[in-house]
């Protein structure tokens, strides 16, 4: 049973206005156009109603995918030390367009580039790898940085920097 329905099916006449629902959803936290469209559709609103609300929200600047992408990329790049590849995947999954993603990434890495973010992530990760053999620690650091979305060149450079005595495997 869904919360708030009290065991009965709500009719369209009883359902709140989609504009009000959308504004409440956006008041809780920022959403992309795709996320808002999905949430309204799950609540049973017709596609034409959803589209009208999205057009109105966009015109009112309550819904702005480009701004969302910039804020998301900036926060995740700096607070979580994520790389461009990971941020691109996340923003694509949220329905952000390619142009908005590249603009957001340029801005996010303008003040602190990907190498600095990767170094910050590596330093934090290395604290937990101290007890391991250097070969194992290097492998785990490389896997960790790769999962966080950093380029192979950056990952290799940091592995060489923090583990200079460990020989690199032939296949790298």
MIDOSE-1310 file (N, C-alpha, C; in nm, 2 decimals, decimal comma, always signed):
residues 172
xxxx	+0,09/-0,12/+0,00/+0,00/+0,00/+0,00/+0,09/+0,12/+0,00; +0,06/+0,22/-0,08/+0,14/+0,34/-0,09/+0,10/+0,44/+0,02; +0,20/+0,51/+0,07/+0,18/+0,60/+0,18/+0,08/+0,71/+0,13; -0,01/+0,74/+0,22/-0,10/+0,85/+0,20/-0,23/+0,82/+0,12
xxxx	-0,24/+0,70/+0,07/-0,36/+0,66/-0,01/-0,47/+0,60/+0,08; -0,43/+0,55/+0,20/-0,53/+0,50/+0,29/-0,61/+0,38/+0,23; -0,54/+0,30/+0,14/-0,61/+0,18/+0,09/-0,70/+0,20/-0,03; -0,72/+0,32/-0,07/-0,81/+0,35/-0,19/-0,73/+0,41/-0,30
xxxx	-0,77/+0,39/-0,42/-0,71/+0,44/-0,54/-0,75/+0,59/-0,55; -0,65/+0,68/-0,57/-0,68/+0,82/-0,59/-0,72/+0,85/-0,73; -0,82/+0,92/-0,75/-0,86/+0,96/-0,89/-0,79/+1,09/-0,93; -0,80/+1,12/-1,06/-0,73/+1,24/-1,11/-0,78/+1,36/-1,04
xxxx	-0,91/+1,36/-1,00/-0,97/+1,48/-0,94/-0,91/+1,50/-0,80; -0,87/+1,39/-0,73/-0,82/+1,40/-0,60/-0,67/+1,43/-0,60; -0,60/+1,40/-0,71/-0,46/+1,42/-0,72/-0,42/+1,56/-0,72; -0,31/+1,60/-0,65/-0,27/+1,74/-0,65/-0,22/+1,79/-0,79
xxxx	-0,23/+1,91/-0,81/-0,18/+1,97/-0,93/-0,03/+1,94/-0,95; +0,00/+1,89/-1,08/+0,14/+1,85/-1,10/+0,24/+1,96/-1,08; +0,20/+2,09/-1,10/+0,29/+2,20/-1,07/+0,33/+2,20/-0,92; +0,23/+2,19/-0,83/+0,26/+2,19/-0,69/+0,35/+2,07/-0,65
xxxx	+0,32/+1,95/-0,71/+0,40/+1,84/-0,68/+0,55/+1,86/-0,72; +0,56/+1,91/-0,84/+0,70/+1,94/-0,90/+0,77/+2,04/-0,81; +0,71/+2,15/-0,77/+0,77/+2,25/-0,69/+0,81/+2,19/-0,56; +0,73/+2,11/-0,50/+0,77/+2,04/-0,37/+0,88/+1,95/-0,39
xxxx	+0,89/+1,87/-0,50/+1,00/+1,78/-0,52/+1,13/+1,86/-0,54; +1,12/+1,97/-0,61/+1,24/+2,06/-0,63/+1,28/+2,13/-0,50; +1,19/+2,16/-0,41/+1,22/+2,22/-0,29/+1,30/+2,13/-0,20; +1,27/+1,99/-0,21/+1,34/+1,90/-0,13/+1,49/+1,89/-0,17
xxxx	+1,51/+1,88/-0,30/+1,65/+1,88/-0,36/+1,64/+1,90/-0,51; +1,76/+1,94/-0,56/+1,76/+1,97/-0,71/+1,75/+1,84/-0,79; +1,68/+1,85/-0,90/+1,66/+1,74/-0,99/+1,69/+1,78/-1,13; +1,72/+1,69/-1,22/+1,73/+1,72/-1,36/+1,59/+1,71/-1,42
xxxx	+1,58/+1,75/-1,54/+1,46/+1,74/-1,62/+1,41/+1,60/-1,63; +1,51/+1,51/-1,66/+1,47/+1,37/-1,67/+1,42/+1,31/-1,54; +1,49/+1,34/-1,43/+1,45/+1,29/-1,30/+1,31/+1,34/-1,26; +1,29/+1,47/-1,29/+1,15/+1,52/-1,25/+1,05/+1,46/-1,34
xxxx	+1,08/+1,44/-1,47/+0,98/+1,38/-1,56/+0,95/+1,24/-1,51; +1,05/+1,16/-1,47/+1,02/+1,03/-1,42/+0,94/+1,03/-1,29; +0,97/+1,12/-1,20/+0,90/+1,12/-1,08/+0,75/+1,16/-1,10; +0,73/+1,25/-1,18/+0,59/+1,29/-1,21/+0,51/+1,18/-1,28
xxxx	+0,58/+1,11/-1,38/+0,52/+1,00/-1,45/+0,49/+0,89/-1,35; +0,57/+0,86/-1,26/+0,55/+0,75/-1,16/+0,43/+0,79/-1,07; +0,40/+0,91/-1,06/+0,28/+0,95/-0,98/+0,16/+0,95/-1,06; +0,17/+0,92/-1,19/+0,05/+0,90/-1,27/+0,01/+1,02/-1,35
xxxx	+0,09/+1,12/-1,37/+0,05/+1,23/-1,45/+0,08/+1,20/-1,59; -0,01/+1,25/-1,68/+0,00/+1,23/-1,82/+0,12/+1,30/-1,88; +0,18/+1,24/-1,99/+0,30/+1,30/-2,05/+0,28/+1,45/-2,09; +0,16/+1,49/-2,14/+0,14/+1,63/-2,17/+0,13/+1,72/-2,05
xxxx	+0,08/+1,67/-1,94/+0,08/+1,75/-1,82/+0,22/+1,77/-1,77; +0,30/+1,66/-1,77/+0,44/+1,66/-1,73/+0,52/+1,76/-1,81; +0,50/+1,75/-1,94/+0,57/+1,84/-2,03/+0,54/+1,99/-2,01; +0,41/+2,02/-1,99/+0,37/+2,15/-1,96/+0,43/+2,21/-1,83
xxxx	+0,44/+2,12/-1,73/+0,50/+2,16/-1,60/+0,65/+2,19/-1,62; +0,72/+2,10/-1,70/+0,86/+2,12/-1,72/+0,89/+2,24/-1,80; +0,81/+2,27/-1,90/+0,83/+2,40/-1,98/+0,81/+2,52/-1,88; +0,71/+2,51/-1,80/+0,69/+2,63/-1,71/+0,80/+2,64/-1,60
xxxx	+0,85/+2,53/-1,55/+0,96/+2,53/-1,45/+1,09/+2,58/-1,52; +1,11/+2,54/-1,64/+1,23/+2,58/-1,71/+1,22/+2,73/-1,74; +1,11/+2,78/-1,78/+1,09/+2,92/-1,81/+1,10/+3,01/-1,68; +1,06/+2,95/-1,57/+1,07/+3,02/-1,44/+1,21/+3,00/-1,37
xxxx	+1,30/+2,93/-1,44/+1,44/+2,90/-1,39/+1,44/+2,82/-1,26; +1,33/+2,75/-1,24/+1,33/+2,65/-1,12/+1,40/+2,52/-1,17; +1,41/+2,50/-1,30/+1,46/+2,37/-1,35/+1,57/+2,42/-1,46; +1,69/+2,39/-1,43/+1,80/+2,43/-1,52/+1,91/+2,32/-1,52
xxxx	+1,91/+2,23/-1,62/+2,00/+2,12/-1,63/+2,14/+2,16/-1,64; +2,17/+2,27/-1,70/+2,31/+2,32/-1,71/+2,36/+2,36/-1,58; +2,28/+2,44/-1,50/+2,32/+2,48/-1,37/+2,34/+2,36/-1,27; +2,24/+2,26/-1,29/+2,25/+2,14/-1,21/+2,38/+2,07/-1,24
xxxx	+2,42/+2,05/-1,36/+2,54/+1,98/-1,40/+2,66/+2,05/-1,35; +2,67/+2,19/-1,35/+2,78/+2,26/-1,30/+2,79/+2,24/-1,15; +2,68/+2,25/-1,07/+2,69/+2,23/-0,93/+2,72/+2,09/-0,89; +2,66/+1,99/-0,96/+2,69/+1,85/-0,93/+2,84/+1,82/-0,96
xxxx	+2,89/+1,86/-1,07/+3,03/+1,83/-1,11/+3,13/+1,90/-1,01; +3,10/+2,02/-0,98/+3,19/+2,10/-0,89/+3,19/+2,03/-0,75; +3,08/+2,00/-0,70/+3,07/+1,94/-0,56/+3,13/+1,80/-0,56; +3,10/+1,72/-0,66/+3,15/+1,58/-0,66/+3,30/+1,58/-0,69
xxxx	+3,35/+1,67/-0,78/+3,49/+1,67/-0,81/+3,58/+1,71/-0,69; +3,53/+1,81/-0,61/+3,61/+1,86/-0,50/+3,59/+1,79/-0,37; +3,46/+1,77/-0,34/+3,44/+1,70/-0,21/+3,46/+1,55/-0,21; +3,43/+1,49/-0,32/+3,45/+1,34/-0,33/+3,57/+1,30/-0,41
xxxx	+3,64/+1,40/-0,46/+3,76/+1,37/-0,55/+3,73/+1,27/-0,66; +3,63/+1,30/-0,74/+3,60/+1,22/-0,85/+3,66/+1,28/-0,98; +3,69/+1,19/-1,07/+3,75/+1,23/-1,20/+3,65/+1,26/-1,31; +3,69/+1,31/-1,42/+3,60/+1,35/-1,53/+3,52/+1,23/-1,58
xxxx	+3,58/+1,12/-1,60/+3,51/+1,00/-1,65/+3,40/+0,96/-1,57; +3,42/+0,96/-1,44/+3,31/+0,92/-1,35/+3,20/+1,02/-1,35; +3,23/+1,15/-1,34/+3,13/+1,25/-1,34/+3,05/+1,25/-1,47; +3,12/+1,22/-1,58/+3,05/+1,21/-1,71/+2,95/+1,10/-1,71
xxxx	+2,99/+0,99/-1,66/+2,89/+0,87/-1,65/+2,77/+0,91/-1,56; +2,80/+0,97/-1,45/+2,69/+1,01/-1,35/+2,59/+1,11/-1,42; +2,65/+1,21/-1,48/+2,56/+1,31/-1,54/+2,48/+1,26/-1,66; +2,55/+1,17/-1,74/+2,47/+1,10/-1,85/+2,35/+1,02/-1,79
xxxx	+2,38/+0,95/-1,68/+2,27/+0,87/-1,62/+2,16/+0,96/-1,57; +2,19/+1,09/-1,54/+2,08/+1,18/-1,49/+2,02/+1,25/-1,61; +2,05/+1,22/-1,73/+1,99/+1,28/-1,85/+2,04/+1,41/-1,89; +2,16/+1,45/-1,85/+2,23/+1,57/-1,89/+2,29/+1,55/-2,03
xxxx	+2,28/+1,66/-2,11/+2,33/+1,65/-2,25/+2,48/+1,67/-2,25; +2,54/+1,62/-2,36/+2,69/+1,62/-2,38/+2,75/+1,76/-2,37; +2,69/+1,86/-2,43/+2,74/+2,00/-2,42/+2,74/+2,05/-2,28; +2,63/+2,03/-2,21/+2,62/+2,07/-2,07/+2,72/+2,00/-1,98
xxxx	+2,75/+1,87/-2,01/+2,85/+1,80/-1,93/+2,99/+1,85/-1,95; +3,02/+1,87/-2,08/+3,16/+1,92/-2,11/+3,18/+2,06/-2,05; +3,08/+2,14/-2,05/+3,09/+2,28/-1,99/+3,10/+2,27/-1,84; +3,03/+2,18/-1,78/+3,03/+2,16/-1,64/+3,17/+2,11/-1,59
xxxx	+3,22/+2,02/-1,67/+3,35/+1,96/-1,63/+3,47/+2,06/-1,65; +3,46/+2,14/-1,75/+3,56/+2,25/-1,77/+3,56/+2,34/-1,65; +3,44/+2,38/-1,61/+3,43/+2,47/-1,50/+3,47/+2,40/-1,37; +3,43/+2,28/-1,35/+3,47/+2,21/-1,22/+3,62/+2,19/-1,21
xxxx	+3,69/+2,17/-1,32/+3,83/+2,14/-1,31/+3,91/+2,26/-1,34; +3,85/+2,38/-1,35/+3,93/+2,50/-1,38/+4,01/+2,55/-1,26; +3,94/+2,54/-1,14/+4,01/+2,59/-1,02/+4,10/+2,48/-0,96; +4,07/+2,36/-0,97/+4,15/+2,25/-0,92/+4,14/+2,14/-1,03
xxxx	+4,25/+2,11/-1,09/+4,25/+2,02/-1,20/+4,24/+1,87/-1,16; +4,22/+1,78/-1,25/+4,20/+1,64/-1,22/+4,32/+1,58/-1,15; +4,44/+1,62/-1,18/+4,56/+1,57/-1,11/+4,55/+1,60/-0,96; +4,51/+1,72/-0,93/+4,50/+1,76/-0,79/+4,40/+1,68/-0,71
xxxx	+4,28/+1,66/-0,78/+4,17/+1,58/-0,72/+4,22/+1,44/-0,70; +4,29/+1,38/-0,80/+4,34/+1,25/-0,79/+4,44/+1,23/-0,68; +4,53/+1,33/-0,67/+4,63/+1,33/-0,56/+4,56/+1,33/-0,42; +4,46/+1,41/-0,41/+4,38/+1,42/-0,28/+4,32/+1,28/-0,25
xxxx	+4,26/+1,22/-0,35/+4,20/+1,09/-0,33/+4,30/+0,99/-0,30; +4,42/+0,99/-0,36/+4,53/+0,90/-0,34/+4,58/+0,91/-0,20; +4,60/+1,03/-0,15/+4,66/+1,05/-0,02/+4,56/+0,99/+0,09; +4,43/+1,01/+0,07/+4,33/+0,95/+0,16/+4,34/+0,80/+0,16
xxxx	+4,34/+0,75/+0,04/+4,34/+0,60/+0,02/+4,46/+0,54/+0,08; +4,58/+0,60/+0,06/+4,70/+0,54/+0,10/+4,71/+0,52/+0,25; +4,64/+0,60/+0,33/+4,64/+0,58/+0,48/+4,58/+0,44/+0,51; +4,49/+0,39/+0,44/+4,43/+0,26/+0,46/+4,51/+0,14/+0,40
xxxx	+4,61/+0,18/+0,32/+4,69/+0,07/+0,25/+4,83/+0,05/+0,31; +4,86/+0,12/+0,42/+4,99/+0,12/+0,47/+5,04/-0,02/+0,52; +4,95/-0,10/+0,57/+4,98/-0,23/+0,62/+5,00/-0,34/+0,51; +4,97/-0,30/+0,39/+4,98/-0,40/+0,28/+5,12/-0,40/+0,21
xxxx	+5,15/-0,51/+0,15/+5,27/-0,51/+0,07/+5,26/-0,41/-0,04; +5,38/-0,35/-0,08/+5,37/-0,24/-0,18/+5,31/-0,27/-0,31; +5,33/-0,40/-0,36/+5,27/-0,44/-0,49/+5,12/-0,44/-0,48; +5,07/-0,49/-0,36/+4,92/-0,50/-0,34/+4,87/-0,36/-0,33
xxxx	+4,93/-0,28/-0,25/+4,89/-0,14/-0,22/+4,88/-0,06/-0,35; +4,98/-0,08/-0,44/+4,99/-0,01/-0,56/+4,87/-0,05/-0,65; +4,84/-0,18/-0,66/+4,73/-0,23/-0,74/+4,60/-0,18/-0,69; +4,58/-0,18/-0,56/+4,46/-0,13/-0,50/+4,44/+0,02/-0,53
xxxx	+4,55/+0,09/-0,51/+4,54/+0,24/-0,54/+4,50/+0,26/-0,68; +4,56/+0,19/-0,78/+4,53/+0,21/-0,92/+4,39/+0,18/-0,95; +4,34/+0,07/-0,89/+4,20/+0,03/-0,91/+4,10/+0,13/-0,85; +4,14/+0,18/-0,73/+4,05/+0,29/-0,67/+4,05/+0,41/-0,75
xxxx	+4,16/+0,46/-0,80/+4,16/+0,58/-0,87/+4,09/+0,57/-1,01; +4,10/+0,45/-1,07/+4,03/+0,42/-1,19/+3,88/+0,42/-1,17; +3,84/+0,36/-1,06/+3,69/+0,36/-1,04/+3,64/+0,50/-1,01; +3,72/+0,59/-0,96/+3,68/+0,72/-0,93/+3,68/+0,81/-1,06
xxxx	+3,73/+0,75/-1,17/+3,71/+0,82/-1,30/+3,83/+0,90/-1,35; +3,95/+0,87/-1,29/+4,07/+0,94/-1,34/+4,13/+0,87/-1,46; +4,20/+0,95/-1,54/+4,26/+0,90/-1,66/+4,37/+0,81/-1,63; +4,40/+0,72/-1,71/+4,51/+0,62/-1,69/+4,64/+0,69/-1,67
xxxx	+4,67/+0,79/-1,74/+4,80/+0,86/-1,73/+4,82/+0,92/-1,58; +4,71/+0,97/-1,53/+4,71/+1,03/-1,40/+4,73/+0,92/-1,29; +4,66/+0,81/-1,31/+4,67/+0,69/-1,22/+4,81/+0,64/-1,22; +4,87/+0,62/-1,34/+5,00/+0,56/-1,34/+5,10/+0,66/-1,28
xxxx	+5,09/+0,79/-1,31/+5,18/+0,88/-1,25/+5,18/+0,88/-1,10; +5,06/+0,87/-1,04/+5,04/+0,87/-0,90/+5,10/+0,74/-0,84; +5,08/+0,63/-0,91/+5,13/+0,50/-0,86/+5,28/+0,50/-0,86; +5,34/+0,56/-0,97/+5,49/+0,57/-0,97/+5,54/+0,67/-0,86
xxxx	+5,46/+0,77/-0,84/+5,51/+0,87/-0,73/+5,51/+0,80/-0,59; +5,40/+0,74/-0,56/+5,38/+0,68/-0,43/+5,45/+0,55/-0,41; +5,48/+0,48/-0,51/+5,54/+0,34/-0,51/+5,66/+0,34/-0,61; +5,76/+0,42/-0,59/+5,87/+0,42/-0,69/+5,95/+0,29/-0,69
xxxx	+5,95/+0,22/-0,59/+6,03/+0,09/-0,58/+5,96/-0,03/-0,64; +5,83/-0,02/-0,67/+5,76/-0,13/-0,72/+5,77/-0,13/-0,88; +5,81/-0,24/-0,93/+5,82/-0,25/-1,08/+5,68/-0,26/-1,14; +5,66/-0,20/-1,26/+5,54/-0,21/-1,33/+5,52/-0,33/-1,40
xxxx	+5,40/-0,39/-1,41/+5,38/-0,51/-1,49/+5,40/-0,48/-1,63; +5,43/-0,58/-1,71/+5,46/-0,56/-1,85/+5,34/-0,51/-1,93; +5,22/-0,55/-1,90/+5,10/-0,51/-1,98/+5,05/-0,37/-1,96; +5,12/-0,29/-1,87/+5,08/-0,15/-1,86/+5,15/-0,07/-1,96
